[in-house]
Amino acid sequence: MTFRNLRLALAPVAVLSGGLLLVSNASASVINTLLSGSSGNVTVSLNSVIFNADSAAIGGGNSDVASGTTLAFTGCDGTLGHPGCLSAQEGITVNNADLSSTPPAAANANTFLTFAAHPNLVFSINWPPGPGSANTDCSTANSNGLSCSVFAGSPIILTYANGNTFVGLGVSGRASDTGVGGLATGSTYSGGFSQFFTSLLPNGTAPTPLNIQNYFCTGSNPGHGNTCVAGDFSSGKSIMSSQSGTFTAANVPEPSSVFLGSLGIVMLLVGARFRKSHGTRA
């Protein structure tokens, strides 16, 4: 086979590759960063993070779009307030208000974040959220930057910050601007929620990681922070705090199986033509 003939034989591969790659990318158009929670608050317990109704959320919700958002999607260039884009304080509904330790139904997982004025824009969540810290001895989280989780398996990380506590909850999933049906080929995102505990806890102690652990948990473990026992999870103890969220989506879809399969077929056909033009060699 001459170079010219080989080039002609490979031409269908290039055409098919380009066309199918465009198809695989078409629905993954949500990119950049969503900031949320400029006015909402949450109630945190051992079992859940309850997102309370946000009276400032335009259109209703338990959170809202915050300034600095650059989220872009079909019909939106990523500029907050531009036609077709998100607007400041547009209502967001987070996980039907409740992010509990119970795995959500598929329908709830696929509508983790929804938007009051953009019904086709949706974020799903991978379950479980987190992970948290492997360190459950919160007595060691006693200087800036040191962290712990209240109990093993908790997705919430407590980080000491100048006598207060930064609370983080990581989440990830997919984002779609064509509704739930577009999530399978949607953009991937990662991010999370954060709270900064600066007020005294309900028991009057400073909001350090160790004091938070001791507030929620009653099992005695001298010198190492109390451990949680079964009754602590149904005690009703909670802490209310403001909250914010940051979620960054990236358009990095994987090549579709249709593309890979079709490319393989074309390559087999090219190979057959190549062998035929050269005959069978010993």
Residue, then its C-alpha position, 0 to 999 in steps of 0.5 A: m500500500t502506498f502512502r497515498n493509499l494509506r492516507l485515503a484508507l485512514a481518512p474515515v478514521a479521522v472523520l469518525s473520530g472527530g464526529l464521535l468525540l464531538v458527540s461525547n462532549a456535547s452534553a458536558s457543558v457546565i464549567n467553572t465555579l458556583l459559590s453558594g450560601s451568602s445568607g443561609n444557615v444550617t443545623v449540624s448534628l451527629n446524624s445530619v446537616i439540615f439546610n434551613a429555609d433561606s428567606a433571602a433566596i429569590g424564588g425559594g430555597n435553602s441556600d442561594v447563589a453568592s457573588g463571585t460565581t462564574l458558572a457557565f453553561t449552555g446560553c450562559d457565558g459565566t457572568l453573574g446576572h447576564p441574560g440566561c445566567l445565574s443571578a445573585q441570591e437566586g434560590i438553590t435547594v440543597n438535597n431537599a434540605d437534609l444531608s443525613s447519614t442515610p444514603p439518599a434515594a437515586a432521585n434525591a442523589n440526582t437532584f442534590l443542587t437545583f436552582a429556582a430560575h434554571p430548572n434544567l441545571v442540576f448537580s448530583i452527589n456521589w455517596p457517601p460524601g467526604p471522606g472525613s479525617a482518620n483522626t478521631d482524637c480531637s484533643t490533638a486538633n489544638s493548633n492552627g491547621l490540625s484536624c479531626s472528625v468527631f467519630a470514625g466514619s463521619p464525613i465532617i472535618l473539624t479544623y482548629a483556627n485560632g480558638n475557633t473551628f472551621v467545619g468542612l464537608g466535601v462533596s462531588g458528582r456530576a453537573s448537567d444543564t439538560g436536566v437529570g437525563g444529562l447527568a450520565t454524560g455531564s461535567t464532573y464537579s468537586g467542592g464542598f460546604s464550610q461553616f466557621f464556628t465562632s460563637l460559644l457552644p450551647n453548653g457555654t464552651a469555646p468552639t474548639p474541635l475538642n469541645i465540639q466532640n465533648y459536646f456531642c459525645t458522652g463516652s468517657n475517654p480521659g485526655h483524648g476527647n469523649t467517644c460517641v455512644a449509641g445514645d448520642f446519635s439520638s440525643g437531639k443535640s445540634i449546633m446552628s451556623s451560617q454556611s457557604g459552598t464552593f463547587t467547581a465543574a470541569n468539562v472532562p468527559e470520558p471517550s464514549s464506548v460508541f466511539l471506541g467500538s466504532l474506531g475499532i471496527v474501522m481499524l479492522l477494515v483498514g488492516a484488512r485492506f492493508r493485508k489484501s494489498h500486500g498479500t499474505r507474508a510468511 
